[in-house]
Amino acid sequence: MKFKAIIFDMDGVLVDTERYYLQRREDFFGSHQISIAHLQPSDFIGGNMKDIWPRILGTDFDVAEAQKLQMEYEIYKNANPMPYAELLFPDVRALLDDLRMAGLKIALASSSSMTDINLMLDTHDLRDYFDVILSGNDFKESKPNPEIYLSAMRQLQVEPSESLVIEDSEKGIQAGKSAGATVWAIKDNRFGMNQQAADEFADSLTQVKKMLTKARENADEKVTSIVTAKLETVNS
């Protein structure tokens, strides 16, 4: 298949942030004497914090209390920002350069806040690579709801069948599949994420680059075969 657009998740795909998120969450909840021992790290990954409060608080869940804690968590996050300068995967820029040279449309669709997205992009001077940049905070529901990916496709003016989503989390993979896209997952071996719904798997973005090159070559060979067959039919 020859894709027209590539849509990236951010955390765990472009930047190695998940271990920092894990530590920051543990520090925040520990300071509030709230246990999250009943949840797995993968429960938090790929979605939005505001959606998981009922599972965090359990029988103690109260909407007003959850809203208060969410506000306090946002303040804590802002006071303890991600060290993005240290976290970019080393093969990101090479892949983005290759996609640009191939004429593909590129989008970023992350559950992170636009503040965090902008900080990451500006820290690494990556903004100009992306035709569309979306935050899950700007949608009524975050991943696994597919709307963020559907919106990216609409803005890129491509069909789901022409779109490849690069994800790592179960929620993100589900969102991409529900949007009708092909989904390739960056393999997880640290956080216990269920990635089985992905169409293909890659160890790194370097492997993604190789897989895309192979997909383009296969698509070109298929077109050549079809054209050759038609010419042979005409000449026979």
N, C-alpha and C positions, 0 to 999 in steps of 0.2 A: 504494500500500500504506500502511496505517495501522499504524505500529509501536506496541507497548506498552512497549518498553524500549530504551534507548540505552546501549551499553557503550563506554566510552572507553579507549583506550590513553592513556598519560601523556606520555612523552617524544616530542617532535616533533608532538604533537597539542594538548596543553594548555600545555606549556612548551617553550621553544626551547632544549633542552639539548644537542642532538646535537653541535654545534660544540665545546662544552666537554668532552663525553665524548671526542671525538677528540683534543683537545689533552692531556687528562689521560692517556689511554692512551699517546700518543706520549712524554710525559714519563716515565711509569713504565717503559715498555719500554726507552727510551733509557738510563735510569739503571741498567738491568740488562744493557745491551749485547745486547738481544734485538731482532732486526729483524722488523718486521711489514710490510715493503715489499711482500711477496708477496700481501698481503691488501688488499682494498678497504674503504673506510669502511663501505660497506653490508653487508659481511660481519659486522660487529659489531652493527649496529643492529637492535633488535627482539627480540633473544634474550638469553641469559644468558652472561656471561663464562666461567662454569665449563664451558660446552658447547663452547667454541671452542679450548681449549688444544691438542688434537691438531693443528689447522690452524696454530696459532701456532708450535708447537715443531717440527712436521714430523717428520723422522727422529730428532730428538733427544727426542721425546716420551717422558716417563716419568711414570707416575701419581703417584709420591711427589713428584717435582719439581714437577709441575703443581699438586698440592695445596698445596705450600709456597708457590709463586708466587701462588696464589689467595689464601692467607691474607695474604701481603705486600701484594697489591693491595687487599684489603679495608681493611687498615690505612692504606694510602696514600689510598684514597678518603675514609676518615673524617677524615684529616688535611687533605684538600683537598675539602671539600664543595661541592656545586653552589650557586651564588649565586641561589637560587630567587627571591629578592625581585625580581631584575632580569629574570626569564625568562618570566613568565606572558604568554601571548598576550593582546592587549588585548580580544579579543571573547569570552573564555571565560565571564565572569560573565553577560553578556547572553544567551548561548545557554543556560546552565544555568538562569537565571531563566525563560526562555521554556519550557523543558522542564518545569520544576516547575509553571508555570501551566497547562500542557497536561495535567497529571496523569500524565506518563510516569514510569516507573521508571528510575533512573539507576545505573549501576555504573562502577567504575574497575577495569581489569584490566591491570596493568603488569608487565613483566619486571623492573622495578627492585625493590630491596629494600624491605621494609615501612618500614624506617628512613627511606629517601629519600622514599617515598610520604607518610609522616606529616609529614616536614619540609616538603614542598611544600604539602600540604593546610593545615597549621597556619600556614605563612608567609602564605598568602593567604586564610585563613579560609573554606575551601571544603568542609570535611568534611561539613557538614550537608546538602549537596546530594546526597550519594551514599548510596543504600540498601545497596550492597554495595561493599566495597573489597578487592581481592585482589592479592597479590604472586606473581609467578612462582616466587620462592624457596620458596614453600610447596607446590609441586607437584614430583612426581618428574621431570617433563620440562617445560621452558619452551617458549614459542613456537618453532617452528611447530606443536608439539603443541597440539591444540584444547582440552585439559582445562581450562585457566583460563577459557575462554569458556563451556564447557559447565557448569562449576561456577557461574559468574556467573548463567547462565540458570536453573539449578536453584534457586539462592537467591532470585532475583527471581520465581520461579514463572511463567516465561514459556516459550513454545516457541521454538525457533530461527527459525521462520518469522515470529515476532512481534518479532524482535530485530534491531537495527541496530548494527553495530560501526563505530566511527570509528578508523581506523588510518592509519599512514604507511609502515611497513616491509613488506618482502616477507614476512618471517616472520610478522608480525602479521596481514597480509592472508590468508595461507595458513591460519593458525590459525582466524580467523573464518569463512572459507569452509568449512573442514573441520568446524567446529562446526554448520554448516547455516544460519548467519546471513547477512543481507545486509551487505555491507561497502562502505563509502564511504571513499576514501583522500584524505587531504590531500596535494595534489600536491607532489612533491619535485623541486627543480631545483638541488640542491646536492651530493647524496651518491651519485647514480647508482643509486638504488633501483629495482628492478623492481616496478612496481605494477600490471602489466597484468591481474592476476587480480581486481582490485577491480570491483565492480558499477557504481560511479559515482565521479566525481572532483570535488573542491572545492578552490578556491584558498585558502580560509580557513574558519574556523568561522562567520564571518558568512554565507558562501555556504551552509554546511551548514544554518544557521538558515532561510534562504530556501527551500532544497530541502525541508526538513521541512515548512515551512508549505504549500508546493505539494503535497506528498504527502498531507497531511491534507485539503486542499481537494479534491483529486482523489478521495480515499476517500469523503469526505462526499457529493460529487456522484454517485458511483457508487451509494451507498446510497439517495440520494434518487431516482435513476432507477429502481432496482429496486422501491422502494416505490410509486412513481408507476405503473409498469407493472403491478404487482399490483392496485392500486386500479382501474385502467382495465379490467383483465380481469374483476374482480369486478362492476363496474358495467355491463359490456357485455352 
